[in-house]
Amino acid sequence: MRTALRTALTGAVATATVLVCGPAHATPPGPGVTGRTISQTTVGDTDYVLREVTVPPGQATGWHYHDGPVYGYVKQGTLSHYHSDCASDGVYPQGTVVREPGGPSDVHLGRNLGDTTLVLEVFYILPHGAPFSEDVPNPGCPFE
């Protein structure tokens, strides 16, 4: 009897938590944002990956962070880059480089506010098997 009561109470609390609080929704990339791997190699327990990321005009990468440092070269268009405090840390036109140190303390968003497709060549240095990015909820900014 005691086990049944405990199980029922646990189920009720879990259900109430989901219904009242709801899940924290990550912000996925906008429509048409794509990435393709150009090159990948693993040395020891580190993956080195070169990808091309394309962001259509008016779209964004979604809020995220990386598990290791990332270096991006703006091949085409202009990248507007924001951190979790909603402040811009820079606008990167064609031919410039942006560095992201990685880790959950470096939540950020890339936006294409221009009318030209943004094309980035991105070099990831990640722990072996880590995803390219970890999606997170919007930290409270009035944009995504």
C-alpha positions in Angstrom: 0.0 0.0 0.0 2.8 2.4 0.9 4.6 1.7 -2.4 1.4 2.3 -4.4 0.8 5.6 -2.6 4.4 6.7 -3.2 4.2 5.8 -6.9 0.9 7.6 -7.3 2.2 10.8 -5.5 5.4 10.8 -7.6 3.4 10.4 -10.8 1.1 13.3 -9.8 4.0 15.6 -9.0 5.7 14.8 -12.3 2.5 15.4 -14.3 1.8 18.7 -12.5 5.4 19.8 -13.1 5.1 19.2 -16.8 1.6 20.8 -17.1 2.4 23.9 -15.0 6.0 24.6 -15.8 6.2 23.1 -19.3 9.4 22.2 -21.1 12.2 24.7 -21.8 12.1 24.9 -25.6 15.4 25.3 -27.4 15.4 27.7 -30.3 16.1 25.8 -33.5 17.7 27.4 -36.5 15.4 29.3 -38.8 14.0 27.9 -42.0 16.5 27.2 -44.7 19.6 27.3 -42.4 21.8 24.5 -43.5 25.2 23.0 -42.8 27.4 20.6 -44.7 30.6 19.0 -43.7 33.6 19.7 -46.0 36.3 17.9 -44.0 36.6 16.0 -40.7 39.4 14.3 -38.9 39.9 12.9 -35.4 43.2 13.1 -33.5 43.2 11.4 -30.2 40.0 12.4 -28.5 39.4 15.6 -30.5 37.4 16.1 -33.7 38.5 18.8 -36.2 35.6 19.6 -38.5 35.3 22.1 -41.3 31.7 22.9 -42.3 29.9 25.4 -44.5 26.9 27.0 -42.8 24.3 28.9 -44.9 21.8 31.3 -43.3 19.2 32.9 -45.6 18.3 36.6 -45.3 16.2 37.3 -42.2 17.0 34.0 -40.5 19.2 33.0 -37.5 21.1 30.0 -36.2 19.0 29.6 -33.0 20.4 30.1 -29.5 23.2 27.6 -28.9 26.8 27.0 -27.6 29.6 24.7 -28.7 31.5 22.1 -26.6 34.8 23.5 -27.9 36.2 26.5 -29.7 34.8 27.5 -33.1 36.3 29.8 -35.7 34.1 31.2 -38.5 35.1 32.9 -41.7 32.4 35.0 -43.4 32.6 33.9 -47.0 29.5 35.8 -48.1 27.0 38.3 -46.5 27.2 39.7 -43.0 26.9 38.0 -39.7 25.3 39.8 -36.7 26.4 38.0 -33.6 24.7 38.2 -30.1 25.4 36.9 -26.7 23.0 35.8 -24.0 22.8 39.3 -22.5 21.1 40.3 -25.8 23.9 42.6 -26.7 25.7 42.5 -30.0 29.3 41.5 -29.8 29.9 42.4 -33.4 28.9 42.7 -37.0 31.1 40.6 -39.2 31.1 41.5 -43.0 32.5 39.3 -45.8 36.1 38.5 -45.3 36.2 38.7 -41.5 36.7 36.0 -38.8 34.7 35.4 -35.7 35.9 33.3 -32.7 33.6 31.5 -30.2 35.4 30.1 -27.2 32.9 27.3 -26.5 31.2 26.0 -23.4 27.8 26.6 -21.8 28.9 30.1 -20.6 29.2 31.1 -24.3 25.5 31.0 -25.4 25.1 33.0 -28.6 23.0 33.5 -31.7 24.1 34.4 -35.3 21.6 36.4 -37.4 21.5 37.4 -41.0 19.9 40.8 -41.0 20.9 41.6 -44.6 19.3 40.8 -47.9 22.2 38.5 -49.1 22.6 34.8 -48.1 25.1 34.5 -45.3 27.7 31.8 -45.9 30.2 30.8 -43.2 33.2 28.5 -43.3 33.2 27.2 -39.8 36.1 25.2 -38.1 35.1 23.3 -35.0 37.5 21.8 -32.4 35.3 19.5 -30.4 35.6 16.6 -28.0 35.3 13.4 -30.0 31.7 12.6 -30.8 30.3 16.0 -29.6 27.5 17.6 -31.6 28.3 20.7 -33.7 26.2 22.8 -31.3 24.0 22.4 -28.2 20.6 24.2 -28.6 19.4 26.2 -25.7 16.2 28.3 -25.0 16.1 32.0 -25.8 17.7 33.6 -22.8 15.1 36.3 -22.7 16.0 38.5 -25.7 13.3 40.1 -27.8 14.6 38.4 -31.0 15.5 34.8 -32.0 
